[in-house]
Amino acid sequence: ESIEAIGAYCTILCLGLWGWSLQGLIARGFYAKGQTWLPTLIGSVVALSFYPIYGWMGGEAGYAFNQALASFGYTVGDGAGLAFTSSLAISCYVILLWGALCLSFGQRWTSSLGLLGTLIKVEFSVIIAVWVCQYQFVGDQSDSVLSICVSAVGKVTLSSVVFITVASLLRVKALGVLKEKLIAKVSR
């Protein structure tokens, strides 16, 4: 039961993986400009801003969040609200950091809305892929190592296919580049 709860928390935390992946890359733009204080300042403001939200989601709001997830058949423990808040916090931090970096280079915030739209499409594709794997791919329920490995490979394959399908339907342009590189690699 505790392994299932950990898996559920990790699933919710995965909603913020895009932010964790991008924050180091975006911060390097500030380091290259010699403005190391701005990412720290923005991160501190976001952390302080989310502190009361963590408290709120750790209490009654977190319980309500868990109940809402349960109504969709997604059973998690009491920490789901905290995991969601963590994903939301890193997402807000990266969006603010990206906006500040654009402004520091003299670009308008609106000039990067296309990238933000792409990120939202990718995030939505990830959510659908995780949901499909969580509920639609049960596999063998035994605890053998082989069964666990087969189930994991099945879930990775299914989630990849679902992600690529949903992202293609949403017209994520980066998939075209990936497709071209894969075709070039396979045709060698």
C-alpha positions in Angstrom: 0.0 0.0 0.0 2.8 2.4 0.8 4.5 1.7 -2.5 1.2 2.6 -4.3 1.1 5.9 -2.4 4.7 6.7 -3.3 3.9 6.0 -6.9 0.8 8.2 -6.8 2.9 11.1 -5.2 5.6 10.6 -7.9 2.9 10.8 -10.6 1.6 14.1 -9.2 5.2 15.4 -8.8 5.8 14.5 -12.5 3.5 17.4 -13.4 6.4 19.7 -12.4 9.2 17.8 -14.1 9.1 20.2 -17.1 9.9 23.1 -14.6 12.7 21.2 -12.9 14.1 20.4 -16.3 14.0 24.0 -17.6 14.9 26.0 -14.5 18.6 25.2 -14.6 18.7 26.0 -18.3 16.9 29.3 -17.9 19.0 30.2 -14.9 22.2 29.8 -17.0 21.0 32.7 -19.2 21.1 34.9 -16.1 24.5 33.5 -15.1 25.9 34.3 -18.6 24.7 37.9 -18.1 26.2 38.1 -14.6 22.8 38.5 -13.0 22.9 35.6 -10.5 20.9 37.5 -8.0 17.7 37.6 -10.0 16.9 33.8 -10.2 17.6 33.7 -6.4 15.3 36.6 -5.8 12.5 35.3 -7.9 12.9 31.8 -6.3 12.7 33.3 -2.8 9.6 35.3 -3.6 7.9 32.2 -5.1 8.9 30.1 -2.1 7.6 32.6 0.3 4.4 33.0 -1.7 3.7 29.3 -1.8 4.5 28.8 1.9 0.9 29.5 3.0 -0.4 27.4 0.1 1.6 24.4 1.3 0.0 24.9 4.7 -3.4 25.1 3.2 -3.0 22.1 1.0 -1.6 20.1 3.9 -4.9 20.6 5.8 -8.5 20.7 4.8 -7.9 21.8 1.2 -5.5 18.9 0.7 -8.2 16.5 2.0 -10.7 18.1 -0.5 -8.1 17.7 -3.2 -7.7 14.0 -2.3 -11.5 13.5 -2.4 -11.7 15.2 -5.8 -9.0 12.8 -7.1 -10.8 9.9 -5.6 -14.0 10.8 -7.4 -12.0 10.2 -10.6 -10.8 6.9 -9.3 -7.3 8.1 -8.4 -6.6 7.0 -4.9 -3.7 8.7 -3.1 -2.6 9.4 0.4 -2.9 12.6 2.4 0.2 14.2 0.8 -1.3 14.6 -2.7 -2.1 18.2 -2.1 1.5 18.9 -1.1 2.8 17.1 -4.2 0.5 19.1 -6.4 1.5 22.4 -4.7 5.2 21.5 -5.3 4.5 21.0 -9.0 2.6 24.2 -9.2 5.3 26.1 -7.4 8.1 25.0 -9.7 5.9 25.7 -12.7 5.2 29.3 -11.5 8.9 29.8 -10.8 10.0 28.8 -14.2 7.3 30.9 -16.0 8.4 33.9 -14.0 12.0 33.2 -14.5 11.5 32.8 -18.3 9.6 36.1 -18.4 12.3 37.9 -16.5 15.0 36.4 -18.8 13.0 37.6 -21.9 12.7 41.1 -20.4 16.5 41.2 -19.5 17.2 40.6 -23.2 14.8 43.4 -24.2 12.1 41.1 -25.5 8.5 41.4 -24.6 6.9 38.9 -22.4 4.3 38.2 -25.1 7.0 37.2 -27.6 7.5 33.9 -25.7 3.8 33.0 -25.4 4.3 30.5 -28.3 6.8 28.6 -26.2 4.5 28.7 -23.2 1.7 27.4 -25.4 3.9 24.5 -26.5 4.8 23.8 -22.8 1.1 23.7 -21.9 0.4 21.3 -24.8 3.3 19.0 -23.7 2.2 19.1 -20.1 -1.4 18.2 -21.1 0.0 15.3 -23.3 2.0 14.0 -20.2 -1.1 14.2 -18.0 -3.2 12.1 -20.5 -0.4 9.6 -20.9 0.0 9.2 -17.2 -3.8 8.9 -16.7 -4.0 6.2 -19.4 -1.2 4.2 -17.9 -2.6 4.5 -14.4 -6.1 3.3 -15.2 -6.0 1.5 -18.5 -2.9 -0.7 -18.3 -3.3 -3.1 -15.3 -1.1 -6.0 -16.4 -0.2 -8.9 -14.1 -0.7 -8.0 -10.5 1.9 -10.5 -9.1 5.0 -9.4 -7.3 7.5 -11.3 -9.3 10.5 -9.4 -10.7 9.6 -10.5 -14.3 6.0 -9.4 -13.8 7.0 -6.0 -12.5 9.5 -5.5 -15.4 7.0 -6.6 -18.1 4.4 -4.2 -16.5 6.9 -1.3 -16.5 7.9 -1.9 -20.1 4.3 -2.0 -21.1 3.5 1.2 -19.2 6.5 3.0 -20.7 5.6 1.9 -24.2 1.9 2.8 -23.8 2.6 6.1 -22.2 5.1 7.0 -25.0 2.6 6.1 -27.7 -0.2 8.1 -25.9 2.1 11.1 -25.4 3.2 11.2 -29.0 -0.4 10.7 -30.2 -1.8 13.5 -28.0 1.1 15.9 -28.7 0.7 15.2 -32.4 -3.1 16.0 -32.2 -2.2 19.2 -30.4 0.3 20.0 -33.2 3.4 20.3 -31.1 6.0 21.3 -33.7 9.0 19.8 -31.8 7.7 16.4 -32.6 8.3 17.0 -36.3 12.0 17.6 -35.6 12.1 14.5 -33.4 10.4 12.4 -36.1 12.9 13.6 -38.8 15.8 12.7 -36.6 14.4 9.3 -35.8 13.7 8.6 -39.5 17.3 9.7 -40.4 18.7 7.5 -37.7 16.7 4.4 -38.7 17.3 4.9 -42.5 21.1 4.8 -42.1 
